[in-house]
Amino acid sequence: MTAGQWMTGTDGPRWWFESGAVSLDFAYTGEVDGGRVQQEQFGRPDDLGAWLAARFDGIDAHVDDRALADALLLRSAIGAAARTVSRNTAPDADAIDTINLFAATPDIPPSLEGGRRRAGATRVQARQALSTIARDAVRILGAHPDRIRECSGEDCDLLYYDESRSGSRRWCAMQRCGNRAKVRAHRARARTARTGHTGRAPDGSA
């Protein structure tokens, strides 16, 4: 599974967000814990099916209303838990119970290519994909909670899982908040250069 997806925000054009974890990608198919930025992607069961099919090989993309309801329940729990963990607070017990419930069900089993026979069902079901997503959430929330962080952008609260070796990632995306921060810093330096150390413009005005 490769993390990352296009985001369709309310504050500008589409942009690529590498969340660092498929469970956070899943959380950001809608708003996370009352946050802003992302528009709802799962308006219909078919939307969920298409999203899962783009990430999991051999999945049955025909999902029903029940699968969609389960997906929204899990998505909300992952988003809420990730938000609280990013703020060094213990997640709500209900969110943990929901994630654990989905993680306890059969997931997508790993397999090697090159064999003559296919073990198990020929099509992966949506519920198995949801279990795999839940297990990914267990992994990052349980083993690496300090790597789940909020973007450092002044007006951004996006969460990401920092996979960098140094653990020094600051932005949801360099082309978005990273560039905005560079522009702000450049403008601040330009203002300082114009006014000098006295806080006054070259003509002597304040």
Secondary structure, 3 states (H helix, E strand, C coil): CCCCEEECECCCCCEEECCCCHHHHHHCCCCCCCCCCECCCCCCHHHHHHHHHCCCCCECCCCCHHHHHHHHHHHHHHHHHHHHHHCCCCCCHHHHHHHHHHHCCCCCCCCCCCCCCCCCCCCECHHHHHHHHHHHHHHHHHHCHHHEEECCCCCCCCEEECCCCCCCCCCCCHHHHHHHHHHHHHHHHHHHHHHHHHCCCCCCCC
